[in-house]
Amino acid sequence: MSNSPAAPEPRNPALSIARTIINPLVVPFFAVLTALLIGALIIWLTGKDPGAAYLGLWQGSFGSLQALERTIVRSTPFIIAGLAVALGFKAGLFNIGAEGNSMQAHCLPSRSATLCRACPRSSIFRWQLLPGRWVA
């Protein structure tokens, strides 16, 4: 008997690539699927048709060019806030105030423009950018 470790088994490159691609997608896929199923169950328990509800949701979000534009415009602040929180977590920081940061970033530029009534119109945009830099 030899005490030397056994030679490692050769790896299948296709299997390795499949694991690299598929493994990170499995949990999010099942999370979305579970959310849809639980939502459908709740809709069904209230006596409504889950298919019609999800069709309306789809058409209201992506059914026309205006719906798609509205979806992008309304979701962008949430995406940016989520990226800000993710960046903080990646850096080892804990930021629980993304909603407040987002509200300040929305309110301060308009407030600064109303306070700067004596400023020439060409410089108001610069005054609006200033509070946004302080918030960020």
C-alpha positions in Angstrom: 0.0 0.0 0.0 1.2 3.4 -0.9 0.6 6.5 1.1 0.8 8.7 -1.9 -2.5 10.5 -2.7 -4.4 9.3 -5.7 -4.1 11.2 -8.9 -7.0 13.7 -9.4 -9.6 12.6 -11.8 -9.6 14.4 -15.1 -12.3 17.2 -15.2 -14.7 17.5 -18.0 -14.4 21.1 -19.3 -18.0 21.2 -20.6 -19.3 20.2 -17.1 -17.1 22.8 -15.5 -18.4 25.5 -17.8 -22.0 24.4 -17.3 -21.5 24.6 -13.5 -19.9 28.0 -13.7 -22.8 29.3 -15.8 -25.8 27.4 -14.3 -25.0 27.4 -10.6 -25.3 31.2 -10.1 -28.7 31.2 -12.0 -30.4 28.4 -10.1 -31.2 30.2 -6.9 -32.5 33.5 -8.5 -34.6 31.4 -11.0 -36.3 29.5 -8.2 -36.7 32.6 -6.1 -38.6 34.3 -9.0 -40.6 31.1 -9.7 -41.6 30.8 -6.0 -42.6 34.4 -5.8 -44.8 34.0 -9.0 -46.4 30.9 -7.6 -47.1 32.4 -4.2 -48.5 35.5 -5.9 -50.7 33.4 -8.1 -52.0 31.4 -5.1 -52.8 34.7 -3.2 -54.6 36.1 -6.3 -56.5 32.8 -6.8 -57.5 32.8 -3.1 -59.0 36.2 -3.5 -61.2 34.9 -6.3 -59.4 36.5 -9.2 -57.7 34.9 -12.3 -53.9 34.8 -11.8 -53.3 34.5 -15.6 -55.3 37.7 -16.3 -53.5 39.5 -13.4 -50.0 38.5 -14.7 -51.0 39.3 -18.3 -52.1 42.8 -17.2 -48.8 43.2 -15.3 -46.8 42.2 -18.4 -48.8 44.4 -20.7 -48.7 47.3 -18.3 -44.9 47.0 -18.1 -43.8 45.9 -21.5 -46.9 45.9 -23.7 -46.2 49.1 -25.7 -43.4 51.5 -26.2 -44.9 54.0 -23.7 -45.3 51.3 -21.1 -41.7 50.2 -21.6 -40.5 53.8 -21.3 -42.6 54.3 -18.1 -41.1 51.1 -16.7 -37.6 52.2 -17.4 -38.1 55.8 -16.0 -39.8 54.6 -12.8 -37.4 51.7 -12.1 -34.1 53.6 -12.7 -34.0 55.3 -9.3 -34.5 52.0 -7.6 -31.8 50.3 -9.7 -29.3 53.1 -8.9 -30.2 52.9 -5.1 -29.7 49.2 -5.2 -26.4 49.5 -6.9 -25.3 52.1 -4.3 -26.2 49.7 -1.5 -24.5 46.8 -3.2 -21.4 48.9 -3.7 -21.4 49.7 0.0 -21.8 46.1 1.0 -19.0 45.1 -1.4 -16.7 47.7 0.4 -17.7 46.3 3.8 -20.0 49.2 4.7 -23.6 49.0 5.8 -26.0 51.5 4.3 -29.6 51.3 5.3 -30.5 54.8 4.2 -30.8 54.3 0.4 -34.4 55.6 0.4 -33.5 58.7 2.3 -30.5 59.3 0.0 -32.7 59.0 -3.0 -35.3 61.4 -1.6 -32.7 64.0 -0.8 -31.2 63.6 -4.3 -34.6 64.3 -5.7 -35.7 67.1 -3.5 -32.5 69.2 -3.0 -32.0 70.2 -6.6 -35.5 71.6 -7.0 -35.3 73.3 -3.6 -32.0 74.9 -4.6 -33.5 76.2 -7.8 -36.5 77.8 -6.0 -34.1 79.5 -3.5 -32.0 80.9 -6.3 -34.6 83.1 -8.0 -32.2 86.0 -8.4 -29.7 83.8 -10.3 -29.7 84.0 -14.1 -31.5 81.2 -15.7 -28.4 79.9 -17.4 -26.7 79.2 -14.0 -29.7 77.5 -12.3 -28.7 74.1 -13.7 -25.3 74.5 -12.0 -27.0 75.4 -8.7 -29.1 72.3 -9.0 -26.1 70.0 -9.5 -24.4 71.3 -6.3 -26.7 69.7 -3.7 -26.6 66.5 -5.6 -22.9 66.4 -5.2 -23.2 66.9 -1.4 -25.8 64.1 -1.1 -23.7 61.6 -3.1 
